[in-house]
Amino acid sequence: MSSKGSSTKFVFPTLSFHCAAIAVDAAVKHVDKTIDTNGEKHSDRSFTLNRMQFSFYWDPFLNGTRTEEFLSGTLNGGVPTMAVVGSGIWYLRHPESGGISEWKERMGTLFSAVDPAAQTAIADEVILLPVEKAVESRLSPERAATLHADDIAAMNEHLDTLLKSSEHSYGQGPTLAIPRVFNTLIAGLDEETTDGLHFSEAVSKVQASILLNLRCNDVLPKKFPFDKTCCSQYPTPNWVQTLLLIVLLAWAPAGLWFYSKPETKEAIFAFFPEQKYLIPAAIFGFAVSFLFVADRTSLFLKENKQYDALTFAVLSLGSLAVGVLTLKPAEKDLGFLNREQTDEWKGWMQIAILIYHYLGASKISGIYNPIRVLVAAYLFQTGYGHLTFFLKKADFGFSRVANIIVRLNLLTVVLAYLMDTDYLSYYFSPLVTIFTAGFLVIWVTMWAGNKYNERTPFLIAKLIIASILVACYFKIDGPLDATFSVINKIFATTWNAKEWRFRMTLDMWIVWAGMFTALAFIKIKEARLTERPEWPQWQKWTIWGSAFAMTGYMVFELTRASKFVYNAYHPYVSVIPVLAFCVLRNATPYLRSTSSKFFIFFGQCSLETFIIQFHLFIAADTRGIIMMVPGGPFMRPVNFFVTSIVVRLSP
C-alpha cells in the first residue's frame, strides 16, 4: 500500500507480497467496514480509501517485477509507508523453484535492501512475516507431502539468524520487524482453518490490528485516554506532571531531612507541616509516583483484557476462601450494620468489582448485573452513613465538609493531574462526592432546615422533595448539559453530559433508600420496637421475605435478554437485593457480629483500592491490564495476586 496524497498528515499504506488476501481485506475493513473486498484469487488487488492506497501484489516467490521494483526503491506510487512481505510456503510446495536454498537467497536479498546505508529507503516500515506454521491435520494429501513442520521451523530459525546478523552488521537495531506472534496467535486454532493454511476472518482481523498498531499507535495523538497497549512510546511528562512528581518525591523527604538536622533554621519549617504528617505524606508521594511508573512508562508489560470463565472462578473462589478462613466472631452483639460488618461488605464488594474490571467481564450479563448491584450497595451505605451522622451529630460545619471532600478526592485529583486524565474518569469519587446523591447533595439536604430534622414528617418530606429535584436534574434534558457546558468552557474539560446522565440515573434512587433505611432504624430504636413481644415474629417474616426477594431478584436478572435490557430496570429493582442482604446478614446476633478480617482490610481502603486499580491492576486507562509477571493469559491469576500483595504492602 503506497501513499496516495502527500498533504495527508498521517498515511499508513501497506505493500504486501503473498500474505493471504483475507489479511489485506481485514486491514482495509479497519478503515471502511462497508467496502466490498471480494476479488479474484491469486491476483493483484488495490483499494483507495481516505487518501490511502492499499495494494496487494501476488508474488509468492518474491522474484517478479513488482518485487524487484520494491527492493530497488522504484515502486510505482512512491515509497510505501509500510511494506508487509511474506514468502516461504510456496517454495516448499514447489521444490522445482529451488526450495529452501532459493528462498534463503531471496531473504538475503531482502535483508540487503533494508541496509540503512542504502541510498534509497524501500519503505518507512518493513514487516517480514514468519513462515506460517501449517495445521498438518487439515492439510490435503498433496500439501502434506511437501509442507513439513521441521522445514518450516528451520526457515523461521534462519530468519532469526538473519535478523541478529543484520543487527550486528549494521551496528544498530533491526531495520525490519518479524512478528513471530503471528504463529503464536494461530497455535491451537485448528477450528479456524479448513485447509491448514488459510485462517478465518477473525484471525486475520487480529493480525491486521497488530500490523496497524505497529505503524499507527506511536504516531497517533498521545493524550487521554492512553489506550494503546503495544507499539507506542509514552509521551514525555508535561510541566505539570514533572512538577507534581518532584513535589511528590522530594517535598516530604526534604522536610524529614530538615527535621533530622538540629542546626536547621526555624524559618525553613514554615514550608513544612509537623513531622508526624511528613511520613504519611512521603508514603503517599512514593505510592502515587509508583502508579505513574506502572501505567505511564514501559516498565511493566500491558495486555488487552480477555474474559476467561476459569480465571474468573479461580480468582473469585480464591478470594472467598481467604475471606472465610479469616472469619472471626466478636465477643458481643455489635448491632445492625455495625462498622466491622459494613467494612467487610465494602471489602468483598471491592474485590469482586476488581476481578470484574481486571478480566473485562462486563460483556457477561450474568456478571454485569450483580456488579451493578454492588455499586448500588456502596451508594446505599453512603446514604445510610451520612444521614446517621447528621442526625446524631448535627455537625454541618466547614471542617466536617472539608474533611470528607478531601478524603474522597485527594488521591483522585492528584492522579487526574499526574496521569493527565479526567476527574470524571475515576467515576466513584465524583459519584460519592457530588452527583446523584453524593456527600454534597446529602449535606445540603440535611443542612436545609436542620433545626427541624428531628421532626420525622418534615425530614421525610424533605428527603422526598430532594430526591425528586435531583432526579429531575439528571433525567430532564438541559440542566446537566448546561452545567457541563459551563464547566467545560471555564476549565477546558471535555465532560460528557450524555454519558454521565446514563451513569447517574442507573443508581438514581438507591442513596435515598439508604437514607430512609437509616431513618427507619433510628426510629425503631427510639420506639423500642425490638422489645415488643411481636418483634420475633416480625423478624421471622422479614427474614423469609428477604430470602424470597433475593431469590426472585436473581431469577429476574438472569432472565433478562441482555444487560442493556436490565439497565432499564436497575434503578428501581436494585434496592431489593440490597435490603434483602441487609436483613439476611443481620438475621442473628452471631451472623451480624462475625466478620472477615481479610475483607475488612480491603473495606477500610475500598475507595482508595477502587481508584488505584485504574493504574495498577488495570492499565491503559481501563482498556488493558498490567502484567508484572509476563507469561500470557495463564499468568493472569498470578499477576492478580502479585499486584494484590503490592497493594497490601502499601501503607
Backbone hydrogen bonds, N-H to C=O, Kabsch-Sander energy under -0.5 kcal/mol:
donor,donor_aa,acceptor,acceptor_aa,energy
4,K,51,R,-0.9
5,G,51,R,-0.8
8,T,5,G,-1.4
11,V,9,K,-0.6
14,T,53,Q,-0.5
15,L,82,M,-2.0
16,S,14,T,-0.5
16,S,55,S,-1.2
17,F,84,V,-1.6
18,H,16,S,-0.5
18,H,57,Y,-1.3
23,A,20,A,-1.5
24,V,20,A,-1.2
25,D,21,A,-2.6
26,A,22,I,-2.1
27,A,23,A,-1.9
28,V,24,V,-2.5
29,K,25,D,-2.5
30,H,26,A,-0.9
30,H,27,A,-0.6
31,V,27,A,-0.6
31,V,28,V,-1.3
32,D,28,V,-2.1
35,I,32,D,-1.0
37,T,35,I,-0.7
43,S,40,E,-0.6
45,R,56,F,-2.8
47,F,54,F,-2.8
49,L,47,F,-0.5
49,L,52,M,-3.0
52,M,49,L,-1.6
53,Q,2,S,-1.1
54,F,47,F,-3.5
54,F,52,M,-0.5
55,S,14,T,-1.4
55,S,53,Q,-0.6
56,F,45,R,-3.2
57,Y,16,S,-2.7
58,W,56,F,-0.5
59,D,57,Y,-1.0
62,L,59,D,-1.5
68,E,64,G,-2.1
69,E,65,T,-2.5
70,F,66,R,-2.4
71,L,67,T,-2.9
72,S,68,E,-1.5
73,G,69,E,-0.6
73,G,70,F,-1.0
74,T,69,E,-2.6
75,L,69,E,-0.7
78,G,75,L,-1.5
81,T,1,M,-0.5
82,M,1,M,-0.6
82,M,13,P,-1.0
83,A,125,E,-3.1
84,V,15,L,-4.2
85,V,83,A,-0.6
85,V,127,I,-3.5
86,G,17,F,-1.9
88,G,60,P,-0.6
92,L,88,G,-1.4
93,R,89,I,-2.3
94,H,90,W,-1.8
97,S,94,H,-2.4
98,G,95,P,-2.1
99,G,94,H,-0.6
101,S,98,G,-0.6
102,E,98,G,-1.2
103,W,99,G,-2.2
104,K,100,I,-2.4
105,E,101,S,-1.5
106,R,102,E,-2.0
107,M,103,W,-2.2
108,G,104,K,-2.3
109,T,105,E,-2.1
110,L,106,R,-2.1
111,F,107,M,-2.5
112,S,108,G,-1.9
113,A,109,T,-1.8
114,V,110,L,-1.1
115,D,112,S,-1.4
118,A,115,D,-2.4
124,D,80,P,-2.4
125,E,81,T,-0.5
127,I,83,A,-3.6
127,I,125,E,-0.5
128,L,126,V,-0.5
128,L,177,A,-2.7
129,L,85,V,-3.2
129,L,127,I,-0.7
134,A,132,E,-0.6
135,V,196,G,-2.1
136,E,134,A,-1.1
138,R,135,V,-2.0
139,L,135,V,-0.5
139,L,136,E,-1.0
144,A,140,S,-3.1
145,A,141,P,-1.3
146,T,143,R,-1.5
147,L,143,R,-2.4
148,H,146,T,-0.9
152,I,148,H,-2.1
153,A,149,A,-2.5
154,A,150,D,-2.2
155,M,151,D,-2.2
156,N,152,I,-2.1
157,E,153,A,-2.1
158,H,154,A,-1.9
159,L,155,M,-1.8
160,D,156,N,-1.9
161,T,157,E,-2.2
162,L,158,H,-2.5
163,L,159,L,-2.3
164,K,160,D,-2.3
165,S,161,T,-2.4
166,S,162,L,-2.6
167,E,163,L,-1.8
168,H,164,K,-1.9
169,S,165,S,-2.7
170,Y,166,S,-2.6
171,G,167,E,-0.9
172,Q,167,E,-0.8
177,A,126,V,-2.2
180,R,178,I,-2.0
182,F,179,P,-2.1
183,N,180,R,-1.2
184,T,180,R,-1.2
185,L,181,V,-3.0
186,I,182,F,-1.3
187,A,183,N,-0.7
187,A,184,T,-0.7
189,L,186,I,-2.1
192,E,189,L,-1.8
193,T,190,D,-1.3
194,T,198,H,-0.7
195,D,198,H,-0.5
199,F,197,L,-0.6
200,S,192,E,-1.6
204,S,200,S,-2.2
205,K,201,E,-2.4
206,V,202,A,-1.4
207,Q,203,V,-2.2
208,A,204,S,-2.6
209,S,205,K,-2.1
210,I,206,V,-2.1
211,L,207,Q,-2.0
212,L,208,A,-2.6
213,N,209,S,-2.8
214,L,210,I,-2.2
215,R,211,L,-1.7
216,C,212,L,-3.3
217,N,213,N,-1.7
218,D,231,C,-0.5
219,V,216,C,-1.7
220,L,216,C,-1.2
223,K,221,P,-1.3
227,D,225,P,-1.8
229,T,227,D,-0.6
242,T,238,N,-2.7
243,L,239,W,-2.5
244,L,240,V,-2.4
245,L,241,Q,-2.5
246,I,242,T,-2.1
247,V,243,L,-2.4
248,L,244,L,-3.2
249,L,245,L,-2.3
250,A,246,I,-2.3
251,W,246,I,-0.5
251,W,247,V,-1.6
252,A,247,V,-0.6
254,A,250,A,-2.5
255,G,251,W,-2.2
256,L,252,A,-2.3
257,W,253,P,-2.1
258,F,254,A,-2.4
259,Y,255,G,-2.3
260,S,256,L,-1.3
261,K,257,W,-0.5
261,K,258,F,-1.2
264,T,261,K,-1.8
268,I,265,K,-1.2
269,F,265,K,-0.6
269,F,266,E,-0.9
270,A,267,A,-1.3
271,F,268,I,-1.9
272,F,269,F,-1.4
277,Y,274,E,-1.7
278,L,274,E,-0.7
278,L,275,Q,-0.9
279,I,275,Q,-1.0
281,A,277,Y,-1.5
282,A,278,L,-2.6
283,I,279,I,-2.4
284,F,280,P,-2.7
285,G,281,A,-2.4
286,F,282,A,-2.5
287,A,283,I,-2.5
288,V,284,F,-2.6
289,S,285,G,-2.0
290,F,286,F,-1.9
291,L,287,A,-1.5
292,F,288,V,-1.6
293,V,289,S,-2.2
294,A,290,F,-2.6
295,D,291,L,-2.3
296,R,292,F,-2.3
297,T,293,V,-0.6
299,L,293,V,-0.5
301,L,627,M,-0.9
303,E,625,I,-2.3
305,K,623,R,-1.0
312,F,308,D,-2.5
313,A,309,A,-2.3
314,V,310,L,-2.7
315,L,311,T,-2.6
316,S,312,F,-2.2
317,L,313,A,-2.9
318,G,314,V,-2.4
319,S,315,L,-2.1
320,L,316,S,-2.3
321,A,317,L,-2.5
322,V,318,G,-2.0
323,G,319,S,-2.3
324,V,320,L,-2.6
325,L,321,A,-2.4
326,T,322,V,-1.0
327,L,324,V,-1.6
328,K,595,S,-2.5
330,A,593,S,-1.7
334,L,332,K,-0.5
338,N,335,G,-1.0
342,T,338,N,-2.5
343,D,339,R,-2.5
344,E,340,E,-2.3
345,W,341,Q,-2.4
346,K,342,T,-2.6
347,G,343,D,-2.2
348,W,344,E,-2.5
349,M,345,W,-1.8
350,Q,346,K,-2.4
351,I,347,G,-2.1
352,A,348,W,-2.1
353,I,349,M,-2.6
354,L,350,Q,-2.3
355,I,351,I,-2.5
356,Y,352,A,-2.3
357,H,353,I,-2.5
358,Y,354,L,-2.7
359,L,355,I,-2.0
360,G,357,H,-0.8
361,A,356,Y,-2.4
363,K,360,G,-0.7
364,I,361,A,-1.9
365,S,363,K,-0.8
367,I,364,I,-1.7
368,Y,364,I,-3.1
369,N,365,S,-2.4
371,I,367,I,-1.9
372,R,368,Y,-2.1
373,V,369,N,-1.4
374,L,370,P,-1.8
375,V,371,I,-2.0
376,A,372,R,-2.1
377,A,373,V,-2.5
378,Y,374,L,-1.9
379,L,375,V,-1.9
380,F,376,A,-2.4
381,Q,377,A,-2.1
382,T,378,Y,-1.6
383,G,379,L,-2.3
384,Y,380,F,-2.6
385,G,381,Q,-3.0
386,H,382,T,-2.3
387,L,383,G,-2.0
388,T,384,Y,-1.8
389,F,385,G,-2.2
390,F,386,H,-2.6
391,L,387,L,-2.4
392,K,388,T,-2.0
393,K,389,F,-3.5
394,A,389,F,-0.7
394,A,390,F,-1.0
396,F,394,A,-0.8
401,V,397,G,-1.8
402,A,398,F,-3.3
403,N,399,S,-2.3
404,I,400,R,-2.1
405,I,401,V,-2.7
406,V,402,A,-2.6
407,R,403,N,-2.2
408,L,404,I,-2.5
409,N,405,I,-1.4
410,L,406,V,-2.7
413,V,409,N,-3.1
414,V,410,L,-2.3
415,L,411,L,-2.4
416,A,412,T,-2.3
417,Y,413,V,-1.6
418,L,414,V,-2.9
419,M,415,L,-3.0
421,T,416,A,-1.9
425,S,422,D,-1.2
426,Y,423,Y,-1.4
427,Y,424,L,-1.7
428,F,426,Y,-3.0
429,S,426,Y,-0.5
431,L,427,Y,-1.8
432,V,428,F,-2.9
433,T,429,S,-1.1
434,I,430,P,-2.3
435,F,430,P,-1.9
437,A,435,F,-1.3
438,G,434,I,-0.6
438,G,435,F,-1.1
439,F,432,V,-2.6
440,L,433,T,-2.8
442,I,438,G,-2.4
443,W,439,F,-3.2
444,V,440,L,-2.5
445,T,441,V,-2.3
446,M,442,I,-2.8
447,W,443,W,-2.4
448,A,444,V,-2.2
450,N,447,W,-2.0
452,Y,449,G,-2.2
453,N,450,N,-1.7
455,R,452,Y,-2.0
456,T,454,E,-1.0
459,L,455,R,-2.4
460,I,456,T,-2.8
461,A,457,P,-2.4
462,K,458,F,-2.5
463,L,459,L,-2.5
464,I,460,I,-2.4
465,I,461,A,-2.6
466,A,462,K,-2.6
467,S,463,L,-2.4
468,I,464,I,-2.0
469,L,465,I,-2.5
470,V,466,A,-2.5
471,A,467,S,-2.2
472,C,468,I,-2.5
473,Y,469,L,-2.1
474,F,470,V,-1.7
475,K,471,A,-3.0
476,I,472,C,-2.3
480,L,473,Y,-0.8
480,L,476,I,-0.5
482,A,478,G,-2.9
483,T,479,P,-2.2
484,F,480,L,-2.7
485,S,481,D,-2.2
486,V,482,A,-2.1
487,I,483,T,-2.3
488,N,484,F,-2.9
489,K,485,S,-1.8
490,I,486,V,-2.4
491,F,487,I,-2.8
492,A,488,N,-1.0
497,A,495,W,-0.7
500,W,496,N,-2.1
501,R,497,A,-2.3
502,F,498,K,-1.8
503,R,499,E,-2.2
504,M,500,W,-2.7
505,T,501,R,-2.3
506,L,502,F,-1.1
507,D,503,R,-0.6
507,D,504,M,-0.9
508,M,505,T,-1.1
511,V,507,D,-0.6
513,A,509,W,-1.8
514,G,510,I,-1.9
515,M,511,V,-2.0
516,F,512,W,-2.6
517,T,513,A,-2.2
518,A,514,G,-2.2
519,L,515,M,-2.3
520,A,516,F,-2.6
521,F,517,T,-2.5
522,I,518,A,-2.3
523,K,519,L,-2.4
524,I,520,A,-2.3
525,K,521,F,-2.1
526,E,522,I,-2.3
527,A,523,K,-2.3
528,R,524,I,-0.5
528,R,525,K,-0.7
529,L,524,I,-1.9
531,E,528,R,-1.4
532,R,529,L,-1.5
535,W,532,R,-1.6
538,W,534,E,-2.3
539,Q,535,W,-3.1
540,K,536,P,-2.2
541,W,537,Q,-2.3
542,T,538,W,-2.4
543,I,539,Q,-2.3
544,W,540,K,-2.4
545,G,541,W,-2.6
546,S,542,T,-2.3
547,A,543,I,-2.3
548,F,544,W,-2.1
549,A,545,G,-2.5
550,M,546,S,-2.8
551,T,547,A,-2.1
552,G,548,F,-2.7
553,Y,549,A,-2.5
554,M,550,M,-2.2
555,V,551,T,-2.2
556,F,552,G,-2.4
557,E,553,Y,-3.0
558,L,554,M,-1.8
559,T,555,V,-1.1
559,T,556,F,-0.6
560,R,557,E,-0.8
566,Y,562,S,-2.1
567,N,563,K,-2.2
568,A,564,F,-0.7
568,A,565,V,-0.8
569,Y,565,V,-0.6
569,Y,566,Y,-1.5
570,H,566,Y,-1.8
572,Y,569,Y,-1.7
573,V,569,Y,-1.6
574,S,570,H,-2.2
576,I,573,V,-1.6
578,V,574,S,-1.4
579,L,575,V,-2.5
580,A,576,I,-2.3
581,F,577,P,-2.4
582,C,578,V,-2.0
583,V,579,L,-2.1
584,L,580,A,-2.6
585,R,581,F,-3.0
586,N,582,C,-1.0
587,A,584,L,-1.3
592,R,588,T,-2.4
593,S,589,P,-1.1
594,T,590,Y,-0.6
594,T,591,L,-0.9
595,S,328,K,-1.8
597,K,326,T,-2.1
597,K,595,S,-0.5
600,I,596,S,-2.3
601,F,597,K,-2.0
602,F,598,F,-1.4
603,G,599,F,-2.2
604,Q,600,I,-2.2
605,C,601,F,-0.6
605,C,602,F,-0.6
606,S,603,G,-1.2
609,T,605,C,-2.7
610,F,606,S,-2.4
611,I,607,L,-2.1
612,I,608,E,-3.1
613,Q,609,T,-2.0
614,F,611,I,-1.2
615,H,612,I,-2.1
616,L,612,I,-1.0
618,I,613,Q,-2.6
619,A,624,G,-2.5
622,T,614,F,-0.5
623,R,620,A,-1.3
624,G,619,A,-2.4
625,I,303,E,-2.6
626,I,617,F,-2.0
627,M,301,L,-3.3
628,M,626,I,-0.7
635,M,632,G,-1.8
636,R,633,P,-1.6
639,N,635,M,-2.8
640,F,636,R,-2.5
641,F,637,P,-2.1
642,V,638,V,-2.7
643,T,639,N,-2.8
644,S,640,F,-2.0
645,I,641,F,-2.1
646,V,642,V,-2.0
647,V,643,T,-2.3
648,R,644,S,-2.6
649,L,645,I,-2.3
650,S,646,V,-0.7
650,S,647,V,-0.6
